[in-house]
Amino acid sequence: MKKYIIPCLFYYMLIPFLALGSNIQTRSFEDVQLYPASEPYYEGFLQVSDLHQIYYAEFGNPLGLPVVVVHGGPGAGCSSNWSSFFDLSYYRVIMFDQRGAPRSTPVAEMRDNTPQKSVEDMEILRNHLGIEKWLLFGGSWGSALSILYGEAHPERALGFVLRGIFLARQRDYEHLFYGMDKTFPEAWEEMVQFLPIEERDYLISAFHKRIMDPDPQIHLPAAHAFMRFDMICSTLLPNSGLLQKTALDDRFSLACARAFIHYSANQFFLKENQLLEEIGKISHLPAIILNGRYDIICPPKGAYELHTRWQNSQLWFLPNGGHVSTEPCIARGLKHAMDEMKIIIQQ
């Protein structure tokens, strides 16, 4: 009898790991077609503090299942082109620009600007729109903010579709300054040459000093140097159009660079590993996690760590993907995830 006990025990111990592995897939979605992009049916501004006013827009079916799009950056802002990820006959899609992002005011303003304030803004927006619960759709920094919101208000979340996982730990934000040189040494060298040689060992503080300077002659060159490096690293294949757009758009470059650098200089205003430590508050909710296999900005390990803590999650590695949502493999995966989430929510 004993000879059967040990194999049986081993089998039952293995079941959780087999189940976990079955929810990790490599998927390219080559046959998936995006929906047509749409313009919003409503745009507006919402005063969320004495200083800050946030832009928001609504797409799709006003009576549909609500989903809030949480952009990255933190200061990057949303794009109407992202509406192509959603079946707009089914979803009511809400996009908003976080504090300091390009269409919110004041642009690139870091006063009274923290993740906790963004969570409060999302609740103000939800109440303003008369929404009881919504899905959260977030990428890069937006994945972190979506998790933070869910952990603060689990009763308001229906589920999550998260892309390019960023967990806002020291290792995660320092990776962008000190880790990506291993893959893009020439781009990193170009970025650090912007700084005096004596400051190159302290990239966060050196860039923070310049990006927060009120003089455009100081903060704009710093923003463009940082964002050029970030954009080079963000795609699997070189994208000259993306680089050119960033180089010509002072508003976007300053908002995005200033927010990420300022948040990094302040440890993203979170306790170390806070998001993973509190994931039990939302791990019963459904989540589809997507990460480009060759995402240099947010490497796949972060997505894997999140998945192993999130009981009710699927993890899709996208084999031809880097970081940005507009890369074909990533975009098709996001569209498919939102279609699959319709089925999950209806069950």
C-alpha positions as a printed Julia matrix, in Angstrom:
347×3 Matrix{Float64}:
   0.0    0.0     0.0
   2.8    2.39    0.86
   4.2    2.2    -2.66
   1.0    3.96   -3.9
   0.88   6.63   -1.2
   4.04   8.51   -2.16
   3.18   8.79   -5.89
  -0.34   9.93   -5.0
   0.94  12.57   -2.6
   3.36  13.78   -5.24
   0.54  14.02   -7.79
  -1.69  16.1    -5.5
   1.2   18.38   -4.6
   1.79  18.9    -8.31
  -1.81  19.83   -9.18
  -1.51  23.56   -8.26
   1.59  23.89  -10.42
  -0.04  22.09  -13.34
  -3.05  24.39  -13.05
  -0.81  27.43  -12.94
   1.12  26.3   -15.98
  -2.09  25.68  -17.93
  -2.93  29.38  -17.56
   0.37  30.51  -19.1
   0.29  30.6   -22.88
   2.38  31.92  -25.76
  -0.02  33.44  -28.29
   0.54  35.56  -31.41
  -3.09  36.07  -32.62
  -1.99  36.38  -36.25
  -5.56  35.93  -37.52
  -7.09  38.53  -35.2
  -8.36  41.73  -36.81
  -8.74  44.95  -34.82
 -12.02  46.81  -34.69
 -12.24  50.13  -36.58
 -10.95  53.02  -34.5
 -13.61  55.48  -33.39
 -13.89  59.03  -32.15
 -15.52  59.64  -28.74
 -19.21  60.35  -28.51
 -18.49  62.67  -25.58
 -15.48  64.6   -24.3
 -15.22  66.7   -21.18
 -13.16  67.96  -18.28
 -13.61  67.2   -14.62
 -12.28  69.37  -11.8
 -10.71  66.95   -9.33
  -8.88  69.44   -7.08
  -8.33  73.16   -6.74
  -5.34  72.78   -9.06
  -6.05  69.83  -11.38
  -8.62  69.27  -14.09
  -8.63  65.94  -15.93
  -9.72  65.28  -19.5
 -11.99  62.31  -20.22
 -13.74  60.82  -23.23
 -16.41  58.17  -23.79
 -16.6   55.72  -26.7
 -18.98  53.02  -27.85
 -22.29  52.01  -26.32
 -23.52  54.41  -23.6
 -25.48  51.48  -22.12
 -22.68  48.96  -22.55
 -20.39  47.27  -20.06
 -18.13  50.01  -18.65
 -14.36  49.72  -19.02
 -11.9   52.39  -17.93
  -8.64  52.75  -19.84
  -5.68  53.52  -17.56
  -2.74  54.89  -19.55
   0.96  54.59  -18.84
   3.68  57.13  -18.42
   2.43  58.16  -15.82
   2.08  61.28  -17.99
   1.54  59.79  -21.45
  -2.23  60.27  -21.81
  -4.74  58.24  -23.83
  -5.28  57.88  -27.58
  -8.53  57.5   -29.51
  -6.76  54.88  -31.63
  -7.0   52.5   -28.68
 -10.74  52.26  -29.32
  -9.83  49.62  -31.93
  -9.22  47.13  -29.09
 -12.9   47.18  -28.09
 -16.2   45.94  -29.46
 -17.9   49.32  -29.19
 -21.35  47.81  -29.67
 -20.8   45.98  -26.37
 -18.5   48.19  -24.28
 -18.81  51.68  -22.89
 -15.17  52.76  -22.98
 -13.97  55.59  -20.74
 -10.53  57.08  -21.35
  -9.02  59.78  -19.17
  -5.74  61.64  -18.91
  -4.22  61.47  -15.44
  -3.05  64.58  -13.61
  -0.3   66.35  -15.56
  -0.9   64.33  -18.76
  -1.14  66.2   -22.1
  -4.87  66.98  -22.25
  -5.37  67.55  -18.53
  -4.44  70.82  -16.88
  -2.0   72.03  -15.75
   0.18  69.98  -18.1
   3.28  68.34  -16.56
   2.28  69.6   -13.09
   3.71  67.46  -10.29
   2.23  69.32   -7.34
  -0.56  67.33   -5.72
   0.19  64.51   -8.17
   0.57  60.99   -6.73
  -0.85  57.52   -7.5
  -3.19  57.89   -4.53
  -4.58  61.09   -6.04
  -5.12  59.28   -9.34
  -7.08  56.56   -7.53
  -9.24  59.3    -5.96
  -9.71  60.87   -9.42
 -10.89  57.56  -10.84
 -13.51  57.34   -8.1
 -14.61  60.92   -8.77
 -14.91  60.09  -12.47
 -16.78  56.84  -11.83
 -19.31  58.6    -9.62
 -19.61  61.5   -12.07
 -20.5   59.05  -14.86
 -22.95  57.1   -12.71
 -21.06  53.82  -13.04
 -21.4   51.21  -10.29
 -18.63  48.84  -11.43
 -16.21  48.75  -14.33
 -13.5   46.7   -15.97
  -9.97  48.05  -15.76
  -7.76  48.08  -18.85
  -4.24  49.26  -18.11
  -0.8   49.12  -19.68
   2.72  49.77  -18.39
   2.35  52.25  -15.5
  -1.38  51.9   -16.14
  -1.17  48.25  -15.07
   0.23  49.37  -11.7
  -2.39  52.08  -11.26
  -5.18  49.65  -12.21
  -3.98  47.23   -9.54
  -3.66  50.02   -6.98
  -7.2   51.18   -7.73
  -8.51  47.63   -7.48
  -6.83  47.06   -4.15
  -8.34  50.3    -2.83
 -11.81  49.63   -4.27
 -12.23  45.91   -5.01
 -16.0   46.25   -4.83
 -15.91  48.53   -7.89
 -13.83  46.25  -10.15
 -15.32  43.64  -12.48
 -12.02  42.36  -13.83
  -8.72  43.41  -15.37
  -6.9   43.31  -18.7
  -3.31  44.34  -18.01
  -0.45  44.76  -20.5
   3.31  45.31  -20.08
   3.33  44.76  -16.35
   5.0   47.4   -14.2
   4.93  46.78  -10.44
   6.5   50.09   -9.34
   9.17  48.51   -7.16
  12.67  49.98   -6.95
  14.01  47.26   -9.25
  11.32  48.12  -11.8
  11.85  51.86  -12.15
  15.62  51.67  -11.76
  15.68  49.11  -14.57
  14.8   51.85  -17.04
  17.75  53.96  -15.95
  20.33  51.26  -15.25
  19.17  47.97  -16.78
  18.21  48.56  -20.38
  21.78  49.44  -21.4
  22.4   45.7   -21.64
  20.08  45.52  -24.65
  20.38  49.06  -26.02
  23.92  50.15  -25.07
  24.21  52.71  -27.86
  20.89  54.39  -27.01
  21.77  54.4   -23.3
  25.17  55.93  -24.04
  23.49  58.66  -26.08
  21.15  59.43  -23.18
  23.82  59.62  -20.48
  26.07  61.78  -22.65
  23.45  64.47  -22.2
  24.68  64.75  -18.59
  28.04  65.96  -17.26
  30.34  63.0   -16.63
  30.35  63.54  -12.86
  26.54  63.05  -12.7
  26.26  59.89  -14.79
  26.33  57.56  -11.79
  23.22  59.27  -10.38
  20.84  59.29  -13.32
  17.56  59.66  -11.43
  18.67  62.65   -9.36
  20.51  64.22  -12.31
  17.49  64.02  -14.59
  15.11  64.99  -11.8
  17.0   68.2   -11.12
  16.72  69.19  -14.77
  13.22  67.94  -15.56
  11.75  69.84  -12.6
  13.53  73.09  -13.5
  10.96  75.74  -14.54
  13.16  76.97  -17.41
  12.17  75.33  -20.75
  15.77  75.73  -21.91
  16.68  73.25  -19.18
  13.72  70.88  -18.82
  12.87  70.37  -22.51
  16.31  69.07  -23.59
  16.26  66.71  -20.6
  12.76  65.51  -21.51
  13.68  64.84  -25.12
  16.92  63.04  -24.21
  15.06  60.77  -21.82
  12.08  60.13  -24.09
  14.23  59.34  -27.12
  15.9   56.58  -25.12
  12.54  55.36  -23.82
  10.99  55.23  -27.3
  13.96  53.42  -28.84
  13.63  50.72  -26.19
   9.85  50.43  -26.39
   9.43  48.6   -29.71
  10.62  45.24  -30.97
  11.68  46.73  -34.31
  12.89  50.32  -34.87
  10.02  52.77  -35.3
  11.23  56.02  -36.84
   7.71  57.46  -36.93
   7.32  57.09  -33.18
  10.71  58.69  -32.59
   9.91  61.61  -34.87
   6.53  62.23  -33.25
   8.11  62.25  -29.8
  10.9   64.58  -30.9
   8.39  67.11  -32.26
   5.9   66.97  -29.39
   7.22  69.04  -26.48
   3.96  68.73  -24.56
   3.93  64.93  -24.62
   7.67  64.55  -24.0
   7.67  66.87  -20.99
   4.49  65.42  -19.44
   5.67  61.82  -19.81
   9.32  62.3   -18.85
   8.62  64.61  -15.92
   6.01  62.29  -14.4
   8.11  59.12  -14.67
  11.29  60.77  -13.39
   9.5   62.58  -10.54
   7.66  59.42   -9.51
  10.95  57.48   -9.64
  12.67  60.06   -7.46
   9.88  59.51   -4.92
   9.75  55.67   -5.06
   6.44  56.0    -6.91
   4.9   57.1    -3.61
   4.35  53.43   -2.7
   5.75  51.01   -0.17
   8.24  48.59   -1.69
   6.38  45.65   -3.26
   3.06  47.09   -2.1
   1.09  45.97   -5.15
   2.03  42.3    -4.88
   1.71  42.21   -1.1
  -1.92  43.38   -1.3
  -2.94  41.43   -4.42
  -5.07  39.08   -2.3
  -7.7   41.84   -2.21
  -8.43  41.32   -5.92
  -6.98  37.91   -6.81
 -10.5   36.41   -6.87
 -11.4   38.72   -9.77
 -10.66  37.65  -13.36
  -7.53  39.02  -14.99
  -5.89  38.56  -18.38
  -2.23  39.57  -18.24
  -0.33  40.18  -21.48
   3.39  40.83  -21.88
   5.61  41.06  -24.92
   8.25  38.35  -24.72
  10.81  40.96  -25.8
   9.52  43.84  -23.7
  12.72  45.58  -22.62
  11.01  48.28  -20.54
   8.8   45.91  -18.53
  10.42  42.47  -18.81
   8.22  39.34  -18.72
   9.31  38.35  -15.22
   7.09  41.02  -13.68
   4.05  39.6   -15.49
   4.99  36.11  -14.33
   5.36  37.24  -10.71
   1.96  38.93  -10.86
   0.32  35.86  -12.38
   1.73  33.52   -9.73
   0.15  35.71   -7.03
  -3.16  36.25   -8.87
  -5.27  33.13   -8.44
  -7.89  33.96  -11.09
  -5.54  35.11  -13.85
  -4.34  34.05  -17.28
  -0.9   35.03  -18.57
  -0.29  35.44  -22.29
   3.27  35.92  -23.53
   3.28  37.55  -26.97
   6.22  36.18  -28.97
   6.62  39.05  -31.45
   5.98  41.89  -29.03
   7.95  44.58  -27.3
   6.35  47.14  -24.99
   3.96  49.53  -26.72
   0.32  48.64  -27.25
   0.36  49.67  -30.92
   2.77  46.93  -32.0
   0.72  44.46  -34.1
   1.2   41.44  -31.83
   0.33  43.44  -28.7
  -2.65  45.19  -30.28
  -4.15  41.93  -31.55
  -3.66  40.35  -28.14
  -5.44  43.23  -26.4
  -8.37  43.03  -28.81
  -8.68  39.29  -28.24
  -8.41  39.74  -24.46
 -11.31  42.19  -24.45
 -13.38  39.82  -26.56
 -12.59  36.96  -24.18
 -13.37  39.11  -21.15
 -16.93  39.51  -22.46
 -17.38  35.74  -22.12
 -15.73  35.61  -18.7
 -17.93  38.37  -17.27
 -21.1   36.73  -18.6
 -20.34  33.39  -16.96
